Each structure stands twice: as C-alpha cells, then as structure tokens.
Amino acid sequence: MKNITITDEIREAIIKACESVGSQTELGSLTGVNPVYIGRYIAKKNKKMSLEVFQKLIPVITPFFSDEYSKQIRLTIRVVFFYEVINPCT
C-alpha cells in the first residue's frame, strides 16, 4: 500500500477542515476517515497516511492549501494515479 508523508501543510489543512465542519468526528463522517486517525494526524502521532485515506480527505482539505501547494498536490496525485494504472499489481 502506498503512503504519503503528512506535511505541515497537510496537517494544517486537516485542522482547518475540522474547524470548518465543526469537529474531527464530523470530518470523519463526511470523508469516511476514522476520527481517531484524524486526531493522530493532527497530533503528529502518525507521520504518514495511506493513499486511500488521503484520497478521501483531499476534496475537503484542498481548499485550505496555498495555491502553490495545491499545484504540487495535484501533480503528485497525477503521478501516483499514472503509476497505479501502469503497475496495477504493486
């Protein structure tokens, strides 16, 4: 399973998304991500998250990224998607 590093930008975007929707529990309900993991990402107890979890969070946290970071994330997602298409068994 592919993992991504939780950068400060991602962590801050998760915090802002929680504030925007009201709580970690609500963010979990909206995205299908266990609120316990959301709390661990915020508290820096988890340094990485699975690509599957990131894909669930990305629609909600993207609005909280800077324009430059948002461009970097979109490029990363494209590269990972392309890699998964050409290497489906890995």
C-alpha positions in Angstrom: 0.0 0.0 0.0 1.3 3.4 -0.9 1.7 6.0 1.9 2.3 9.7 1.8 4.1 11.8 4.4 1.9 14.2 6.4 3.5 17.6 5.8 2.8 20.6 8.0 0.6 21.9 5.1 -1.5 18.8 5.1 -1.8 18.8 8.9 -2.8 22.5 9.0 -5.4 21.9 6.2 -6.9 19.0 8.2 -7.1 21.2 11.3 -8.8 24.0 9.3 -11.2 21.5 7.7 -12.1 20.2 11.2 -12.8 23.8 12.3 -14.8 24.4 9.1 -17.1 21.4 9.6 -17.2 21.6 13.4 -15.1 18.7 14.7 -12.9 15.7 13.9 -15.9 13.5 14.2 -17.8 15.5 11.6 -14.9 15.5 9.2 -14.7 11.7 9.7 -18.4 11.3 8.9 -18.0 13.5 5.8 -15.0 11.7 4.5 -15.3 8.1 5.8 -12.0 8.5 7.7 -11.9 7.3 11.3 -11.9 10.4 13.5 -9.2 8.6 15.7 -6.8 8.7 12.8 -7.7 12.3 12.0 -6.8 13.2 15.6 -3.5 11.2 15.3 -2.6 13.2 12.1 -3.3 16.5 13.8 -1.3 15.5 16.9 1.6 14.3 14.7 1.4 10.8 16.1 1.2 9.4 12.6 3.8 10.7 10.2 2.3 9.0 7.2 -1.2 8.2 5.9 -2.3 5.7 3.3 -3.0 7.0 -0.2 -6.6 5.6 0.2 -7.1 7.9 3.3 -5.5 10.8 1.6 -7.8 10.4 -1.4 -10.8 10.5 1.0 -9.6 13.7 2.7 -8.3 15.6 -0.4 -11.7 17.0 -1.6 -12.2 18.5 1.9 -8.7 19.8 2.7 -7.7 21.1 -0.7 -9.5 24.5 -0.2 -7.1 25.1 2.8 -3.9 24.7 0.8 -1.9 27.6 -0.6 -2.1 27.9 -4.3 1.4 26.7 -4.8 1.0 23.6 -2.5 -2.3 22.8 -4.2 -0.5 22.7 -7.6 2.1 20.4 -6.0 -0.5 18.1 -4.6 -2.4 17.9 -7.9 0.8 16.9 -9.7 1.6 14.3 -7.1 -1.9 12.8 -7.4 -1.5 12.6 -11.2 1.9 10.9 -10.9 0.5 8.3 -8.4 -2.6 7.7 -10.4 -0.4 7.1 -13.6 1.9 4.8 -11.6 -1.1 2.8 -10.4 -2.5 2.5 -13.9 0.7 1.2 -15.4 1.6 -1.0 -12.3 -1.8 -2.3 -11.0 -0.3 -5.2 -9.1 2.1 -3.3 -6.9 
